[in-house]
Amino acid sequence: MEAVRLFVEGVHCQKCLGKLEALPNHVSGLSHVRFDMSAKTLTAQIEGPDLTDLALQEAVEQLGFKAHILEGSDHAARLRVEDDRRDLLRIGVAAVASGNVMLMAISTYAGADAVVVNFMSWLSFCLATPAAVFSAWPLHRAAWADLKRGRPSVDLPISAAVIAGFALSLWSLLKGQTTVYFDSITLLILLVLSSRYLLKRIQRHFLSDSRFRSLFKITAVEALSPNGLWTTMDPRHVKVGAQVRVPVGQAIPFDGTLISDIGEVDASLLTGEVRPQPLRAHDPVFMGMKNLGRELVIKVAQPLQASRVHGILAEVEKTLTQKPRSLQILDQVGAGFVSLVFAGAAAVVIYFIGTAPLTGLERALALVLVSCPCTFAFGVPLILSLAMTKAARFGALVKHQSVFEKLLSIKDVILDKTGTVTTGRYSVLSVTPGSAPDLDFSRRDLLRLKGLVTCSVHPVARAVARYIENQEFDAAPAEVPDRFEEKPTVGLLGEFGADTYLVNAEGVMKNGKTLFRYTLGDSLFPEARQLVEELREQTLPVFLLSGDRGARVSEVAAALDVDPENVFSAQTPEQKNEFLQRHPHSLMIGDGANDSLALASSAVGVAVQGSLASSLRAADVYLLQPDLTLVLKLQKLARAVQRAVRRNLTLAVAYNLMAATLAIMGLITPLWAAVLMPMSTLSQVASGLFVLRGES
Amino acid sequence: VSILFFLLPLALLFALGFLAAFAWATRQGQFDDLDTPKYRILMDDPLEHQNRQGD
């Protein structure tokens, strides 16, 4: 029994859910299939040697969804669940405490008997203690970590406010007074924890980086052993200089050189070019190229870990860990705020030290308590989680909060060609009748052709197959060829009785005569043009970076109306990355493994639908629909977020100035705190809701 | 007034009872996935679905 997790795209409705969860009915060895709609994660138990995670992925893709295998042990997943549950429990404790404490506080403020008030204050103390210790534990821990690092963040003032409020209340209880702030601090804890839990839950769904399995896992290769026999080996044991056989349709497992005289590969993973690339003996081949033509033999030039693809992936990981993820504005304002409040508190203590040190301490504590930064604590997380939910609803998964901020400071937009502005698939763009119109082209020819092209994995054959499928055509069964052969540089040959058909990049021939010709190409997404147009209106320069050859790239650039000066073709993944490093404030939109490095080093990396797992991992935003204009929507949303955050900060400053003045003058009473704190909270929440609702 | 000294702790005991129930439900995983069950409830048994279409 082994648990497998897949990230599945395209599950929107209950019907899709039903399809997925019914998988065990037709896949043997599969059980306990559960799909989580919000996390878009499928969890299943697989059993037996026949079923692997790859097979499960294929089964899911056959249902019409795109699936990515998620990394991470069972243990890690369980820890995450435990963590979530503990958070929830902390919130529960805080909720019980604050609810009851507030009820009692109301009667206190309403002027109950002194004996009753005293009794209630002690009860409140009993209730608030678990909230201040157990519930607020993560806050205290984070604050302590801040202190040790010497870099104050938002957690520090919150934790300080809780501790100050608690100390102040306990102090007054011991003195026999009843000026307690338990209602304010329990409510504060409850609100902070809830808003953070919300944000965390939303971010969780959106693909934490470590979850995607990098590129591919090749478990076995066929290598030539010294005794001249082909043996199946673990790729890690294959030595440099060994010969390895690559079957048709599989990825080349090593960097090396070609030994076979001739071959054909799909190098789109590295170059982004979908056109099959012919190879001759001694040509270099790279890991990740897909073998199209016929079985190839290669000579291994680099060990597995030293391959180019591995290098790129390692670089991606490195870049990702260096990318800042928190909201800069919060860090800056937060740090300033903390030092201001503590400086004020210190000043108060010093001012009173000669005359009334205890009063000074009380007022300083009151200052720390009331100036608690609600904006940072939960106003902003709430806005961000609302914005992320909204983005997800229109089809853009935002991985972390800083995206909204960075989106507004971008200076360039860089587009990949293949798979991003174009569909990334070879398809038949136009068809013209052949040179022999007298040749009768019957329905039978079409059925034979349909049968022939499905025998091949070659992009040309696939394109023709899709074209035939899309034609108005009754579902008669395709005819299976008696014999077929893929000849590199010639095409796909098929024999049906006495007739021979040939399919190649130009057209289809029957017995040496052309039945019809077609133009093959990679068609443009209509939204791409709209995106470029709107970006131009914003005076953002648009660049087109492609691994493809010059002519085709210029063609696309012309269709998109991108300035020819901003078009770069034949770019290697490394060159793309260098370009990004020269343009630090850029938005990169891409899909392939050749883009993953650039996506990781861009300010905001957007991976489009159908991207490879490595790009998903590197990107900050993932588009669930093949619609590039979502980027524009996201930009708009980012502006709304910025407005909301700024408004909240202004409100917070006004509120804090008022509260701080009251505290220093010694006018803060529990009632004032109880009124002021929820007021600022409500204004924060209302402001956030208001701004984001207006933006739809 | 003296009744308060009895009623208040009683009310808190109730609250603790509910907290315990909440903790139990959390441990059971009732709150792990809040989005999917609402769809799952609508899922038809495939056989039943066919029968209804036959009507």
Chai-1 contact restraints between the chains, C-beta under 6 A:
chainA,res_idxA,chainB,res_idxB,connection_type,confidence,min_distance_angstrom,max_distance_angstrom,comment,restraint_id
A,Q14,B,Y39,contact,1.0,0.0,6.0,A-B,restraint_1
A,Q14,B,L42,contact,1.0,0.0,6.0,A-B,restraint_2
A,L17,B,Y39,contact,1.0,0.0,6.0,A-B,restraint_3
A,G18,B,M43,contact,1.0,0.0,6.0,A-B,restraint_4
A,D36,B,D33,contact,1.0,0.0,6.0,A-B,restraint_5
A,D36,B,T36,contact,1.0,0.0,6.0,A-B,restraint_6
A,M37,B,D35,contact,1.0,0.0,6.0,A-B,restraint_7
A,M37,B,T36,contact,1.0,0.0,6.0,A-B,restraint_8
A,S38,B,D35,contact,1.0,0.0,6.0,A-B,restraint_9
A,R85,B,T26,contact,1.0,0.0,6.0,A-B,restraint_10
A,L88,B,T26,contact,1.0,0.0,6.0,A-B,restraint_11
A,L88,B,F31,contact,1.0,0.0,6.0,A-B,restraint_12
A,L89,B,A23,contact,1.0,0.0,6.0,A-B,restraint_13
A,L89,B,T26,contact,1.0,0.0,6.0,A-B,restraint_14
A,G92,B,L19,contact,1.0,0.0,6.0,A-B,restraint_15
A,G92,B,F22,contact,1.0,0.0,6.0,A-B,restraint_16
A,V96,B,A15,contact,1.0,0.0,6.0,A-B,restraint_17
A,V96,B,L19,contact,1.0,0.0,6.0,A-B,restraint_18
A,N100,B,A15,contact,1.0,0.0,6.0,A-B,restraint_19
A,V116,B,L4,contact,1.0,0.0,6.0,A-B,restraint_20
